[in-house]
Amino acid sequence: AYLSSAPSGGKHVLPDLPYDYAALEPSISAETMEIHHSKHHNTYVTNLNAALEKLDSAVSTGDVSSIISLQGALKFNGGGHLNHTLFWENLCAKGSSEFPSSG
């Protein structure tokens, strides 16, 4: 997408989890993790990409009304994608809660 921050201007993608869906049991069930990742988070990614495509079209044609009307979808879906990505990165399987050695 033209204004996308996706790698190389491509589409945003659902990130792979660094652990198995069952890795957080019994605190969070594998079924809950799978639904939350593969359906809920994926919906944010899909809708963000759709909004970015519409934004590209609106920018290309100078359609200011459409650009303005897409702000909500971009904030909601972009924020949902970012928040969920951070969420997955801040969870870990039992026994693997070490701080990163760098940073």
C-alpha positions as CSV (number, residue, x, y, z in Angstrom):
1,A,0.0,0.0,0.0
2,Y,1.2,3.5,-0.8
3,L,1.1,4.9,2.7
4,S,1.6,1.6,4.5
5,S,4.4,1.0,7.0
6,A,4.4,-2.7,6.0
7,P,7.7,-4.1,4.9
8,S,8.7,-3.0,1.4
9,G,5.3,-1.2,1.0
10,G,3.6,-4.6,1.0
11,K,0.7,-5.8,3.0
12,H,0.6,-6.3,6.7
13,V,0.6,-9.9,7.7
14,L,-0.4,-11.9,10.8
15,P,2.8,-12.6,12.7
16,D,3.7,-16.1,13.6
17,L,3.6,-16.8,17.3
18,P,7.0,-17.6,18.9
19,Y,5.3,-20.5,20.8
20,D,2.6,-23.1,20.3
21,Y,-1.0,-22.2,21.0
22,A,-0.9,-24.7,23.9
23,A,2.2,-23.2,25.4
24,L,0.3,-21.0,27.8
25,E,-2.0,-23.7,29.3
26,P,-3.5,-23.9,31.8
27,S,-3.5,-20.1,32.1
28,I,-4.9,-19.6,28.6
29,S,-6.2,-22.6,26.6
30,A,-4.9,-23.5,23.2
31,E,-8.4,-23.0,21.8
32,T,-8.6,-19.4,23.2
33,M,-5.1,-18.7,21.8
34,E,-5.9,-20.1,18.4
35,I,-9.2,-18.1,18.1
36,H,-7.7,-14.9,19.4
37,H,-4.7,-15.2,17.0
38,S,-6.0,-16.8,13.9
39,K,-9.4,-15.1,13.8
40,H,-9.5,-12.0,16.0
41,H,-6.0,-10.6,15.3
42,N,-6.2,-11.7,11.7
43,T,-9.4,-9.7,11.3
44,Y,-7.5,-6.5,12.3
45,V,-4.8,-7.3,9.8
46,T,-7.3,-8.0,7.0
47,N,-9.3,-4.8,7.7
48,L,-6.1,-2.7,8.0
49,N,-4.9,-3.9,4.6
50,A,-8.4,-3.2,3.1
51,A,-8.4,0.3,4.6
52,L,-4.9,1.0,3.3
53,E,-5.9,0.0,-0.2
54,K,-8.9,2.4,0.0
55,L,-6.6,5.1,1.3
56,D,-4.2,4.6,-1.6
57,S,-7.1,4.9,-4.1
58,A,-8.4,8.0,-2.3
59,V,-4.9,9.7,-2.2
60,S,-4.3,8.8,-5.9
61,T,-7.6,10.5,-6.9
62,G,-7.4,13.4,-4.5
63,D,-10.6,12.3,-2.7
64,V,-10.2,14.2,0.5
65,S,-13.6,13.1,1.9
66,S,-12.6,9.5,1.6
67,I,-9.2,10.1,3.1
68,I,-10.8,11.7,6.1
69,S,-13.5,9.0,6.4
70,L,-10.9,6.3,6.6
71,Q,-9.2,7.7,9.7
72,G,-11.3,5.6,12.1
73,A,-10.7,2.3,10.3
74,L,-7.0,3.0,10.0
75,K,-6.7,3.9,13.7
76,F,-8.9,1.0,14.9
77,N,-7.4,-1.8,12.8
78,G,-3.9,-0.5,12.8
79,G,-4.0,-0.1,16.6
80,G,-5.6,-3.5,17.0
81,H,-2.9,-5.1,14.9
82,L,-0.1,-3.3,16.8
83,N,-1.6,-4.0,20.2
84,H,-2.0,-7.7,19.5
85,T,1.5,-8.0,18.1
86,L,2.8,-6.5,21.3
87,F,0.5,-8.8,23.3
88,W,1.9,-11.9,21.7
89,E,5.5,-10.7,22.1
90,N,4.9,-10.1,25.9
91,L,3.6,-13.6,26.6
92,C,5.8,-16.7,27.0
93,A,5.5,-20.3,27.9
94,K,6.0,-21.4,31.5
95,G,9.7,-21.6,32.4
96,S,10.9,-19.3,29.6
97,S,10.4,-16.0,31.2
98,E,14.0,-14.7,30.7
99,F,14.7,-11.1,29.9
100,P,16.3,-10.5,26.5
101,S,20.1,-10.2,26.7
102,S,20.2,-7.2,24.4
103,G,18.3,-4.0,24.5
